[in-house]
Amino acid sequence: MKLLIDDANIENIKRIYEYYAVDGVTTNPSILAKNGKNPYETLKEIREFIGNDAELHVQVVSDTAEEMILEGHKIVDVLGKNTYIKIPTVQEGLKAMKKLSSEGYNITATAIYTPIQAYLAAKAGANYAAPYVNRIDNLGTNGIEVTRKIHDIFENNGLKTQILAASFKNSLQVLELCEYGVGASTVAPEIIEGFINNPNISSAVDVFTKDFEGLCGEGKTMFNCD
Ligand code: E4P
């Protein structure tokens, strides 16, 4: 499972990249709005930092296919070919996906709440389909089960579309999809950091350090204990 950062704050992105092996960044209009800057200013800064090989996912906001297509062309012109055009999986969005995928653009079908939406997006040529795990949970349906079902639909129908699971609110949701082997998950920085932020892990490591210092002296390590 690929792991992407669901955020547009450059400081957060730099911090996660420093410590974790991640595959790129996803944004949406609400995430970009939090930065309060022009979207292209934010996105160019992210692209420059993550490099041209990493995935960057950027969403269109128009409500007609023709305008979504114009947005998609501009997004890739400005941000480079490894930029995925995120298109909401509504009727106009499916039309835009068909056209843009036939032109060779990378597409992420977003705002997926149901398996049948994901199937239609895959048929329209989307590279990724993004089910909103936690938002589905909030509707009283199991977001993990919906995502697994989408995974199975793709596999059982020979569809090449991958899952890019999104909208997580806790580690367990991510872990369950990792275990199932979905293509990718995009996760907010605080949840990624929460994966490893565990007092039991820290106290186990502290005991090792104390025992070693008891043997060799305070501040000593394997670098300077001889
Ligand atoms: C994916 O890219 C979605 O836009 C995003 O994960 C939605 O997350 P939210 O439900 O936390 O807003």
Boltz pocket constraint, residues with backbone or C-beta under 6 A from the ligand:
constraints:
  - pocket:
      binder: B
      contacts: [[A, 6], [A, 26], [A, 27], [A, 28], [A, 110], [A, 130], [A, 132], [A, 134], [A, 135], [A, 166], [A, 167], [A, 168], [A, 186]]
      max_distance: 6.0
